[in-house]
Amino acid sequence: MVRGKIEMKKIENATSRQVTFSKRRNGLLKKAYELSVLCDAQVSLIIFSQRGRLYEFSSSDMKKTIERYRKYTKDHETSNHDSEIYIQQLKQEASHMITKIDLLEVHKRKLLGQGIASCSLEDLQEIDSQLQKSLGKVRARKAQLFKEQVENLKAKEKQLLEENVKLHQKNVIDTWRGSNEHQEKYRVIDLNLDVQTDLFIGLPDRNC
């Protein structure tokens, strides 16, 4: 036999309501016990009937469970409260940043010469002063870069001059060595020419 679906609303008949309460209460207590045993969970169940009668189940000491629940809810509420305060602070900081960004955008447009028709004389003087300061910083940075480039070029020129001197000295030494070797060669040849020998070229002497 198929069990019909029960509409979830208050049972008007008192007898039927009491019967349903007893059945479901016992089933709920049984499920709580099974959950505590099977899953090693700390389970506490408190039921008050319509007449005010108490039914309860606890896998451990009921008071300790209640104290643990109170502590948890208190810590959780404190944590939620701190989170809400932190979120509010973040929202305020975001709002301040948006306002600051808007002001910077307006100031930037004024420095670019946009939207200055509504500026007063004092505002224009302040903008002019800021532009002069910025221009001074740009020129100082430009001069510094030029100076660094000149110093680098001078250092490179010095290095090239030193290398040129070394190459010139090496060329002179190599030329001198080549000249000495050439003279030494001819000196050997001259010595060989001065050597005397008994070799005679021509007709033999008849008196011999």
Buried (B, 14 or more C-beta within 10 A) or exposed (E): EEEEEEEEEEBEEEEEEBEEBEEEBEEBBEEBBEBBEEEEEBBBBEBEEEEEEEBEBBBEEBEEBEEBEEEEEEEEEEEEEEEEEEEEEEEEEEEEEEEEEEEEEEEEEBEEEEEEEEEEEEEEEEBEEEEEEEEEEEEEEEEEEEEEEEEEEEEEEEEEEEEEEEEEEEEEEEEEEEEEEEEEEEEEEEEEEEEEEEEEEEEEEEEE
